[in-house]
Amino acid sequence: MARNFKTLDDMGEIAGKRVLVREDLNVPMADGQVTDDTRLRAAVQTVAELADKGARVVVLAHFGRPKGQRNPEMSLSLVTQPFSQVLGREVRFIDSDGAADAIAAMGEGDIALLENTRFDPGEEKNSPETVDALAALGDLYVNDAFSAAHRAHASTEGLAHKLPAFAGRQMEAELDALDKALGNPEHPVAAVVGGAKVSSKLDVLRNLVEKVDHLIIGGGMANTFLAARGVDVGKSLCEHDLTGTADEILDAADKANCTVHLPYDVVVSKEFAANPPSLRTVNVHEVAADEMILDIGPAATEALADVLKTCRTLVWNGPLGAFETPPFDTATVSLAKTAAALTKEGQLVSVAGGGDTVAALNQAGVSDDFTFVSTAGGAFLEWMEGKELPGVAALSR
């Protein structure tokens, strides 16, 4: 595929140049400690490569939602040491006041982390003054934060119009994977869409029926589709007011020759708790009025595994059952293991994304076996909806 964005390979000689690198370092913290360093690790490749080439690397990032106010609890100074440890190199912290002088004092290969971009009220408004102020600090701009690319902010979108702009390694990998998954995929393509509510994934479903050959619907949202088909889902989570919309999506899928897969056997219980005594597996037409559907059953899971064996590409967003509570993670873990095995055999290109999805794949122990797992939440969802992401579009000039 012809790429329409430049990467680090297109930068030329950068020794001594000031390179502003937008990363996503918005990590969870408790008691002053980072509880999940996934995002810090994702930034290492780009930052280290630029430093090795002699650039003066200035990392831009946001942390929390300070709403344009300085807030010491959301200062990136808290993340500087953890990032330095993951990177294995010294990272200095630079306050936004006096930033130009501090950057001028940096040597070749030095790395600095600038204070939270969202302390500036103009960041989220993408104000020209904020963009100009940031652009004055650098010679080149690298966007390596796909997870923030759905926001048109000064540091994610505005800067790309002011300085020569390039995609970082993480951004490059993400865009390549997404292109393989839905841009120019190898057919047949399957999509797994799960989660609690149809309402949050309406645009995703409408976009996917036009693009995929198999649409596998799981989680609480499958109950709304089952109800639309006339199934009594008992006291399961179900958006009964959206059954008409579910019908429309099923009709659109028919017209587009997309096969929609709904579970025909399910795991039910009278109470939502771990390993409840009232647990049973039934045909979807046998759900009692006081029972709720909490996972897809073994027969349906096996049938879905057979579907994946006929496909060349898989896009996955959302679990098939209430996976946080055992044993309602069984279908998700089982199908994830099938997808991982097919990927390892070279039969399948598998791309997954979204917070719950990443957690479910980690639980199944297969994250490393998928072709690509995106840590982006909102950006991944908007991409699945077929929307243009401002931060990506700005690189495509």
N, C-alpha and C positions, 0 to 999 in steps of 0.2 A: 504494500500500500504506500502511496506517496504521502509522506508526512507534510502537514502544513504548519509545522512549528519547528523552531530551532532548538537544539539541545546543547549540552556542554561541549560536545564535539565540534560545534560551529563557532566557538568563542575566540579562537586564535590565541595570541600571546596575551596572558592576563597578569603576568608578574607585576606586582606593585599597584595594580588596579584595585579600586574600591568596588567590591561586588556585594550588592544588597541581595540577600537570599531570604525569601519568604518561606518559612517552615511552619508546621503546625506543632507547637510545643504545649498545647493546652492539655496538660496531663492531670490526672486525678491525684490529689495529695491528702494525706491525713497526718496530723501531728508533725508537720514539717517534712514528711517523707513522701516521695513519689510512690504511689501504690501500683502503677502500671506504666512501665517505661517504653511501651510499644512505639509511641510517637517519637520519643527521643532517639530510639534505635533507627527508625525510618529516616531520620535526618542525617545520620552519620555519613552515608556514602557521598552525598553531594558536598557537604561541608568539608569533609576530609579531602576530597579530590581537588576542590578549589584551593584549599590551603596548601596542598602539596604542589600546586602549580604556581605558588607564590603570590596568590591574591591576598588582599586584605579583606577578610570575610566578615561582613556585618550581617548577623542574623536578625530578621524581623519576625515577630510573632505576637499573637494576642494571648491573654491568659484570663479566663473568666469573663464576666460581663460588667466591667466597671462603669459603663455608660458615660464615657467621656470625662470621668473624674479620676483624680489620683487616689488610689486605694492601696495602702501598704500590703494588705493581705493578697492583693493580686499583682504584686510587683514581680517581674520576671527575674529579679535578683534571687528569688527563692528557687528558681529552676537552673540558675547558672552552674552551681556546683554539681547537681545531678547530671546535667548535660555534659559537663566536663568529664565526669567519671565514665559515662557511656562512650564518649568520644575518645577517651584516653589521651586528651591534650588539654592544655590550659585554655579556658574560655574566660575572657574578662567581661565584666558587666559595664555597660555605658548608659548613663542616664540621658534622657532626651535633652535636658538642659546642658549645653556645652558639648553636644555630640560631635559637631564638626571638628572641634579641636582634638577631642579624644581619638577620633578616627584618623586624623592627620598624624597623630603620634604613633599609630600602629606600624609595625614592621611587616615585611613580606611574609606571608604564611600565618600571620596572627589571626585569631578568631575572637570576635566580640559578639555579645548579645545585647541588642538595644532594648530599652525599657518598653513595656507593653504598648503596642501601637494603639490600643483602644483607650489609653489615658487621654489621647487627643480627641476632642469632640468631632473633629473633621474626618477621622478615620472611617467611621461607618457611613458617613454622609458622602464619602469619596470627594471631599471638597478640594477644589483646585489649589487652594493655599497649602493644604496638608500634603497633597501630591507633590507640589513644587518644593516644599520644605524637605520631604524625604528624598526626592530626586537629587537635591543639592548635596546629599551625603554620599552619593555613589556615582560610579561611571557605567556600571552594567547592572542588570536586574535579572535574577533567577527566581522563578516561581516553582517551588517544590511542594506546595501545599494543596493537593487536589481536594482535600477535605474541606478547605475554605473557598474553593473555586466557584461555589454557587452564590457567593456574596460579591457584589460590586463595591468593594471597599478600596480605600486609597492604596493600601499595601498589597492587595490581591489583584486589582484590576487597573487602577489609575496609573500606577508606576510603569506598567507595561507600555503605555503610550508615550512616556517621557524619556525612557532609557532603552538602549538595545536590550531586547527581552529574550530569555531562553527558558526552556523547561529543565528542571532539575531531574536527577536520576529516578526519584520516586514518582514524580509527575509523569515522566516519560514512560516508565513501566506501567503505570496506571492507565494512561491513554492508549498504549499499545494493547493492553489486555482488554480494555473496553471495546476497542475497535474489533478485536478478534471475537468478542462475545456477541455484539449486536450491530456493529458498524458493517463489517464484511465477514460475517461468520460462515463457517462451513456447516451446511445443513445435513441432516435434520438438527434443529435447535430445540432444546427443552428449556423451560423456565420453571423454577420452583418459587412460588410466591406464598409465603405464610404470614403469620402474625395474627393479632387479635381481631382487627377491624377492617372490613372492606372499605370503609369511608376514608381511611388513611392511604389506601393503595388504589383508589379508583383510576387515577390517571395512569398509573403503572400498568394496570390490567388492560386498559383501553389501548395503550401503546403496544403492549406485548402481543395481543392477539393478532396484530397486523404483521408481526415480525418473527414469531416463533411457530414451530410445527406442533409442539406439545406444551400445554400450559397445565402445570400441576399445582392445584390450589390446596393449601393445608391450613392448619391453625384454626382459630376461632372464625376466620373469614370463610372457611369452607362451609361452616354451618349455615351461613346466609345463603350460599349457593344451593345447598341441599334443601333448605326451606323453599327456595324459589322453584325447585323441582318437585315440591309437594311432599317432602319428607318431614315428618314430625320430629323435631330435634329436642323435645323435652325441655328441660330448663338450661340447655346449653347457652353459652354466650352467642347471641345472634342478633343482627340488626334487621329486624323484620320489616322496618320501613324502607329498606334498600333492596328488597327481593325483586322489585320491578327493574331496578338498575342492574342487578345480577342477571336477570333475564336478557336485558339489552346486550350485556357483555357476552353472554352465551350465544345470542343470535349473531353478533358481530364475529365471534370466533367461527361459527358455522360458515359464514360467508367467506371468511379468509382461509378456510381449510385448516384451521387450527383445532387440534383435538384437546378438549378440556378434560382433565382427569380429576374426578372427585372421589373421595373414599367410599367403598361399598361395605367395608366392615370397619368398625370403630371400637375404641376402648372407652368404656363409660364407667361412671361412678356416681353415687348419690351425694358424695361430698368431695370438695376439692382439697385433698390432703395427700401427703406422701403415703404410698402403698395402702390405700384405704381398704377395709374389709369388703365393701360393696363393689369392688372392682370386677368387671366382666367384659368380655369381647363379644360383640353382637353384630349382626347385619344392620345396616343403617335404618332399615324399616322396623327394627325391633327395639328402638330406644324407648324406654318407659318415660312417662310424664314427669317422674321425679328424678330422672337421671340427666347427667350432662356429658357431652362428648369431650374427651380430654386428649385423645390421640388418635392417629390412624391405626387401623388394625393390621395384623401380620400378613393377611392375604393381600390386602391393598398395597402394603409396603413392598411385598415381593413382586407384584404386578408392576409397580412403579420402577423397581430395579430393572425389570425386563425392558421397560420403555427406554431407560437410560442406556441400556446395552445397544439399542438401535440408533442412538444419537451420536453426533460428533461434537456438539457444543452444548454447554449447560451454563445458565445464569441462575444464581440462587440468592434469594432475599427473604429471610424470615423462616422460623421453625415450623414444623408440621404439627406439633402438639404443644402442650404446656410444659416445655422441656426443662424448666427450672426445677420442677417437682417430679421425682421418680415415682412410678416408672413411665411417666408421660413423655420421656425423652427417647423412648425406644425407637419409634419410627424415624425421627430425625437422625439419630446416631446411626441407625442401620443404613438408611439411604445415603447419608454422608460418606459412610465407609465404602459403599458400592461406587459412588462417584469418584472417591479418592483412588480406589483400586483401578478403575477404568482409566483414570488420568495417568497413573503410574505406568500402565500398559501402553500408553500412547494412543488410546482409543478415543479420548475425550479431552476437549479444552474446557476447563471448569473455572468459572469466575464467580466469586461470592462477595457479598458486601452487606454492610449494615451492622450495628452493634449487637443485636440479638443473634444474628447469623454467625458473627465471629465467635461469640461466646459459645454457641451450639457446636461449631466446628472444633473449637478448642476442647470442649467437653468430650467430643467424639475422638479427639486425638489425631485429627486428620488435616488441620490447617496447613501444615507444611506440604501436604501431598496434592492440594488443589493447585491449578495453574497459577491463580492469582487470588489473593484475599484482600479486599479493600477495607481499610479501617474507616473510610469515610461513611458518615451516616446520611445527612441531608443531601450532600452532593451526589452520592451514589443513587439515592432515590430519585432525585431530579433527572439524573442521566437516564435512569430506567423509564422515566416518564417521557423521554424524548426531548427534554428541554435543553436549550443552549445554556452553558455555564459561563458566566461573564469572565471569570478568571482564565478559563481555557480559550474562550473566543479572543481575548485580548492578546494571547500568545500567537494566534493564527492570523498574522498580518502579512 
